[in-house]
């Protein structure tokens, strides 16, 4: 079944084709006979009741420096497409949220992946709060006294922006730290959003596992090892991906959260697990497809497209 597919993403010319999951999804779509259209979020619009995008038909290929060919720029009615991919990277700011409101209007005729209503309501660091027994001790607050009290209880904590991504702005504050208040002042001066604090998990020295779920089912995992002297294991922050298998605890976590993800149209999800604890559920623009395929041969992009095709048929 050849589908008309629009991809809302960051500029395609700048992506790393050896690692980018959106590129792998586009590559797989093309191999399955689907037709691709590409646009950036700033070119999404609501125009006289139609959700439109200004962009380009696109073909992709695995050739470094020559990985895409754009057709003629045109304005399309996204309601005429079978599938729209919501794939731009965070930050999860009001610009991002606005795109989810516009894409909401495409239902039920066009399938938006992941479902934008629930992307908006399930940002990475908030959905995990529905599963407190699976997560490390956590607080979300802007109030300095509340954050200090949390640190006093747990001693060694991680402090980070609630809507950050890629490891940016993540700080470990150990029992000897003297910069808590100054750091809070910096964050408070940037925006009015709360911060999230979690008890530090020493198991992060053995890696931060990314488990990939397709339609609520785990299909594989990669481990991200932090660089020497670094707490963060995000690949954007210098973490190194290595092969790893799924543990019984990983499967237990997935069994708990999978039905909710499937029910809410979150087809491609990446969760973060440190030791035995779930720390994030990534629904906005998960990564890891290419690394998983290189490590154990699992073509998760094909599994994702099979799930999408089933939903279109159903």
Number of C-alpha atoms within 10 A of each C-alpha: 9 12 17 18 25 26 24 24 19 18 12 19 12 8 15 13 20 13 14 16 22 26 24 22 20 26 19 20 21 19 11 15 12 17 18 22 24 25 23 18 20 14 12 21 19 13 10 7 8 15 19 20 24 19 22 20 17 20 17 19 15 13 10 10 11 10 16 16 12 14 13 9 12 12 15 18 15 25 19 14 20 18 24 24 22 25 20 19 15 15 14 18 10 9 12 18 16 14 18 20 13 17 26 18 18 20 12 9 14 20 23 27 21 23 22 27 18 18 23 18 11 20 18 26 18 17 18 20 18 10 12 11 11 19 20 17 16 16 18 21 14 16 12 15 11 13 20 14 11 20 22 12 10 14 16 20 22 19 24 21 20 19 17 17 19 15 18 13 12 17 17 18 19 15 12 8 10 10 10 16 13 10 13 16 12 10 18 16 9 8 9 9 14 17 21 20 26 21 21 20 15 12 13 18 19 14 25 24 28 27 25 26 25 24 24 23 19 20 16 24 30 26 25 25 23 22 16 9 7 13 21 25 24 22 17 12 15 16 21 16 22 15 15 18 13 14 11 10 15 22 14 12 20 20 14 13 20 20 13 13 24 17 11 17 21 25 24 29 25 24 25 22 25 22 18 16 18 22 24 20 24 25 27 28 20 21 21 21 25 22 21 25 16 11 15 14 11 17 17 24 23 17 18 19 19 15 16 21 16 10 12 15 8 6
